[in-house]
């Protein structure tokens, strides 16, 4: 893990840290399952960011009592996520999925959203990103 990213994770409360570490783990698992190559881990705007060649970056954050998955606001990602998963996920505008750090992670929809972000450049022209 990048030293700067490790320092950021260490600064979070334990309940948020465990959820964000699970999101990080899912990013790496999905990248491997989809044969997307190496995941670039870095800090963007002071938050952990993850990207692969075929994808759109995913940034992880924590504010208040919520964990966030941030996506590039000029993509169709969050609008597609909203259409597919509005019953199980909460959103902030066209840029983020919001997760209560104290509630269990809704893994199925989150994994699908991560997969769409990591494969975005391959599916961005498809209706509903090919789902």
Secondary structure, DSSP 8 states (H G I E B T S, - for coil): --HHHHHHHHHS-HHHHHHHHHHHHHHHHHHHHTT----EEEEETTEEEEE-TTS--EEEEEETTEEEEEE-TTSSHHHHHHHHHTTT-EEETTTEEEEETTS---HHHHHHHHHHHHTHHHHTTSGGGG-
